[in-house]
Amino acid sequence: MITEDYCSFEIAELLKEKGFDGECDYWYDEYGGRCCSPSVISVECWCPSQSLALKWLREVHDLHIVVYPWQADNEEKAIHWCCTVYKSFAHLGNDVYTNETPKSYEEAVEAALNYVLKNLI
């Protein structure tokens, strides 16, 4: 079954700090728990999907994150994920890497969002 992937609490807080104001189906409470009821008393921040966060970066900040797989020459079956950030289709520096190689596309998106929100906005 395919499901939607949501930003972590840390990324959601960074998005809020940077001015994200998109309406979402979920919120994070003050403890980082994901909630879906608008009657939650203490809403800390929105809980956007990764797709919505990427769209916000494109439309509001003209930042485009491209995630792609690559395979090291010496590794037969291991696939790694890499991210590149563009602004107005100009490459912004080096590719975005994390201390650990993301194991999935979604982990790579999370790492790229973290990098962009902390370093480029």
FENZI-V836845 format. One line per field, one symbol per residue. psi: psi as a letter, one per 30 degrees, with the letter a starting at -180 (. if undefined). Layout:
# FENZI-V836845
psi = ???
This chain:
# FENZI-V836845
psi = kklkklkleeeeeeeeeggkgkklfllkafggkklgkfgkeikellilleeeeeeeeeeeghkkkkklllkkegjefkklklkkkkkhgkkialljllekkkfleeeeeeeeeeeeefff.
